[in-house]
Amino acid sequence: WIGYVAVHDGRAVGGGAFVGAPSEGRVEIAYYTLDGLEGQGHASATARALVALARQTDPQLVVIAKTLPEENASTRILHGLGFARTEMVQDEEVGDAWLWELPPAANPLA
């Protein structure tokens, strides 16, 4: 499992990664857009691509993500892809975080 650079029209616009290898039937994604390029769909496309890669590898994986515990662009992306917020967890980088899950049956690519 690896990190990726998101490219649009030959220019880096952001990136994404799997936070680690799948464990216990789950894999975590993370994504970002470079400053000044937000709001153009790059993070949504990256998150969608990460879900597709996870599904190609193992259609039964639960894909998870963590966000700050507030409504923001990332929560809108996850909601739009069919993720559901499940609980508050601790994240080593940000502290309190919302955990989002996309079950195997949910397919934002269909």
MOUR-V64676 format. One record per residue. N is the residue number from 1. SS is DSSP state (H for helix, E for strand, - for the rest). Layout:
{{N;SS} {N;SS}}
//
This chain:
{{1;-} {2;-} {3;E} {4;E} {5;E} {6;E} {7;E} {8;E} {9;-} {10;-} {11;E} {12;E} {13;E} {14;E} {15;E} {16;E} {17;E} {18;E} {19;-} {20;-} {21;-} {22;-} {23;E} {24;-} {25;-} {26;E} {27;E} {28;E} {29;E} {30;E} {31;E} {32;E} {33;E} {34;-} {35;-} {36;-} {37;-} {38;-} {39;-} {40;-} {41;-} {42;H} {43;H} {44;H} {45;H} {46;H} {47;H} {48;H} {49;H} {50;H} {51;H} {52;H} {53;H} {54;H} {55;H} {56;H} {57;H} {58;-} {59;-} {60;-} {61;-} {62;E} {63;E} {64;E} {65;E} {66;E} {67;E} {68;E} {69;-} {70;-} {71;-} {72;-} {73;H} {74;H} {75;H} {76;H} {77;H} {78;H} {79;H} {80;H} {81;-} {82;-} {83;-} {84;E} {85;E} {86;E} {87;E} {88;E} {89;E} {90;E} {91;E} {92;-} {93;-} {94;-} {95;E} {96;E} {97;E} {98;E} {99;E} {100;E} {101;E} {102;E} {103;-} {104;-} {105;-} {106;-} {107;-} {108;-} {109;-} {110;-}}
//
